[in-house]
Amino acid sequence: MECLRSRRALRNSICLVALCGVTLASGCSMLATAMYFIEGTNTQAAFAGLKGKKVAVVCRPVSSLHFRDSSVSRDLAKQVGVTLEKQVSKITIIDQRDVFEWADENNWEEYVEIGKAVGADMVVALDLEEFSLYQGQTLYQGKANMKLMVFDVAAGKQPVFERNLPQALYPPNAAIPSGEKPEPQFRRQFVNHLAQLIGRYFYDHDSTADFAGDSTALLN
């Protein structure tokens, strides 16, 4: 394996040396292009500590959102779990039914309480601050704001990883007429999109994957 890495590094170095000669004559843009093709667009996981762990995914909406759309937190947590199970090696996702049932039947304040109760090593926690499907009355454009945290149940109440996520818009550039598809279908698409955005913090991924977001929303 070490030999393979060395050969690969030597090959990339030779490519860069050859291209640099051309770049001197044609400007820096060619070097940037060369790096793009050599390195690709792969982005490393921001947090890689879920591998081999038993993980509970918990989503907690603000109170006003809970009463307006009581199922969104459960749907999003479930889909994030599905995404992580597909993409993260050797992970075990705690059944969302067990997580939701315990959270619904008990008074709790800290995410680690749920983790301990369901036998999780780690908790992926989402504070969902905003979730909507419409721009106006007749146009779909999903909007969500949330905070992402990870807790190591054995380590205590302080998160080992946290991010205030950028506002998510779907489709990102333009709303689509609500007559194009039923609301439940668009809702599923938006929840799946959010789950992908969240999941990518935990596994290596292609950073250009969302460039076609508007066309995908229209076609699906």
Buried (B, 14 or more C-beta within 10 A) or exposed (E): EEEEEEEEEEEBEEBBEEBEEEBEEEEEEBBEEBBEEEEEEEBEBEBBBBEEBBBBBBBBBBEEBBEEBEEBBBBBBBBBBBBBBEBBEEBBBBEBEBBBEBBEEEEBEEBBBBBEBBEBBBBBBBBBBBBBBBBEEEBBBBBBBBBBBBBBBEEEEEBEBBBEBEEBBBBBEEBBEBEEBEEEEBBBBBBBBBBBBBBBBBBEBEEEEBEEBBEBBEEE
